[in-house]
Amino acid sequence: MAKQFVTEGANVVITGRNEERLAEAKKFIAEAGPSIETFQMDVRVPEHAEAMLAFAIEKFGQVDGLVNNAAGNFIVRAEDLSPEWLEGCRGYCIKWYILLFFSSRQVLD
């Protein structure tokens, strides 16, 4: 998705917890154009979301959109799944989305 945005001329900041994976992703996306930056963060930490938005504004002048693709990836055997486990995963993903939304609402028109 980010590579397509860059292909179409957008400035993009990709985020993640793992710097090595971010560097690999940046290298791949940069094949489409130079307007790609990385920011290491943990989406579960509100201050990280705010710092990422400030970084994006510093690099590109503004933020026009936000795509949240954060997810909780937990390796678990199928027989160990339960409604409680599913509810916990769903709760994490919704919480992360809401944290990013509240952090970004000041900069998005």
VEXRORO-518426 format. One record per residue (C-alpha): residue number from 1; y, x, z. Coordinates in Angstrom, 1 decimal. Example, Ala and Ser with C-alpha at 12.3 -4.5 7.8 and 13.67 -1.06 7.14 Angstrom:
% VEXRORO-518426
<1; <-4.5; 12.3; 7.8>>
<2; <-1.1; 13.7; 7.1>>
This chain:
% VEXRORO-518426
<1; <0.0; 0.0; 0.0>>
<2; <2.5; 2.8; 0.9>>
<3; <1.7; 4.7; -2.3>>
<4; <2.5; 1.6; -4.3>>
<5; <5.8; 1.1; -2.5>>
<6; <6.7; 4.8; -3.2>>
<7; <5.7; 4.3; -6.9>>
<8; <8.1; 1.4; -7.1>>
<9; <10.9; 3.5; -5.7>>
<10; <10.9; 2.6; -2.0>>
<11; <11.5; 5.0; 0.8>>
<12; <8.5; 4.8; 3.2>>
<13; <7.7; 6.0; 6.7>>
<14; <4.0; 6.0; 7.6>>
<15; <3.0; 6.2; 11.2>>
<16; <-0.1; 6.9; 13.2>>
<17; <-1.5; 8.7; 16.3>>
<18; <-3.2; 11.5; 14.4>>
<19; <-0.9; 14.1; 12.9>>
<20; <-3.7; 15.6; 10.6>>
<21; <-4.4; 12.2; 9.1>>
<22; <-0.8; 11.5; 8.6>>
<23; <-0.4; 14.8; 6.8>>
<24; <-3.3; 14.0; 4.5>>
<25; <-1.9; 10.5; 3.8>>
<26; <1.5; 12.0; 3.1>>
<27; <0.0; 14.4; 0.6>>
<28; <-1.8; 11.6; -1.2>>
<29; <1.2; 9.3; -1.2>>
<30; <3.6; 12.1; -2.3>>
<31; <1.7; 12.2; -5.7>>
<32; <3.6; 8.9; -6.4>>
<33; <7.1; 10.3; -5.4>>
<34; <8.9; 12.2; -2.8>>
<35; <10.2; 9.3; -0.7>>
<36; <7.6; 9.5; 2.0>>
<37; <8.0; 10.6; 5.7>>
<38; <5.6; 10.6; 8.6>>
<39; <6.1; 9.7; 12.2>>
<40; <3.5; 10.3; 14.9>>
<41; <3.4; 7.4; 17.3>>
<42; <1.3; 5.0; 19.3>>
<43; <2.2; 1.4; 18.4>>
<44; <1.2; 0.3; 21.9>>
<45; <4.2; 2.1; 23.4>>
<46; <7.5; 0.2; 22.8>>
<47; <9.6; 3.4; 23.0>>
<48; <7.6; 4.9; 20.2>>
<49; <8.4; 1.9; 17.9>>
<50; <12.1; 2.2; 18.8>>
<51; <12.1; 6.0; 18.1>>
<52; <10.3; 5.4; 14.7>>
<53; <12.9; 2.9; 13.6>>
<54; <15.7; 5.4; 14.6>>
<55; <13.8; 8.1; 12.6>>
<56; <13.6; 5.8; 9.6>>
<57; <17.3; 5.1; 9.7>>
<58; <18.1; 8.7; 10.2>>
<59; <16.0; 9.7; 7.1>>
<60; <16.8; 6.8; 4.8>>
<61; <19.9; 5.1; 6.1>>
<62; <18.4; 1.7; 6.8>>
<63; <15.2; -0.3; 7.3>>
<64; <14.6; -3.2; 4.9>>
<65; <11.0; -4.1; 5.9>>
<66; <8.2; -3.4; 8.2>>
<67; <4.5; -3.6; 7.4>>
<68; <2.3; -3.5; 10.5>>
<69; <-1.3; -2.5; 9.8>>
<70; <-2.2; -1.4; 13.3>>
<71; <-5.6; -2.4; 14.5>>
<72; <-7.9; -1.7; 17.4>>
<73; <-11.0; 0.0; 16.0>>
<74; <-13.8; -0.1; 18.5>>
<75; <-17.3; 1.0; 17.6>>
<76; <-19.7; -1.4; 19.1>>
<77; <-23.2; -2.6; 18.3>>
<78; <-23.4; -6.2; 17.0>>
<79; <-25.6; -7.3; 19.9>>
<80; <-22.9; -6.1; 22.4>>
<81; <-20.2; -8.3; 20.9>>
<82; <-19.0; -11.2; 23.0>>
<83; <-16.3; -13.8; 22.9>>
<84; <-14.5; -11.7; 25.6>>
<85; <-14.7; -8.6; 23.5>>
<86; <-13.3; -10.4; 20.5>>
<87; <-10.5; -11.9; 22.6>>
<88; <-9.6; -8.4; 23.9>>
<89; <-9.4; -7.0; 20.3>>
<90; <-7.3; -10.0; 19.1>>
<91; <-5.0; -9.6; 22.1>>
<92; <-4.4; -5.9; 21.3>>
<93; <-3.6; -6.5; 17.7>>
<94; <-1.2; -9.4; 18.4>>
<95; <0.5; -7.4; 21.2>>
<96; <1.1; -4.5; 18.9>>
<97; <2.6; -6.7; 16.2>>
<98; <4.9; -8.4; 18.7>>
<99; <6.0; -5.0; 20.1>>
<100; <7.0; -3.8; 16.7>>
<101; <8.7; -7.1; 15.8>>
<102; <10.9; -7.0; 18.9>>
<103; <11.7; -3.3; 18.3>>
<104; <12.7; -3.9; 14.7>>
<105; <14.7; -7.2; 15.0>>
<106; <17.9; -5.3; 15.7>>
<107; <17.7; -3.3; 12.4>>
<108; <16.3; -5.9; 10.0>>
<109; <18.6; -8.4; 8.5>>
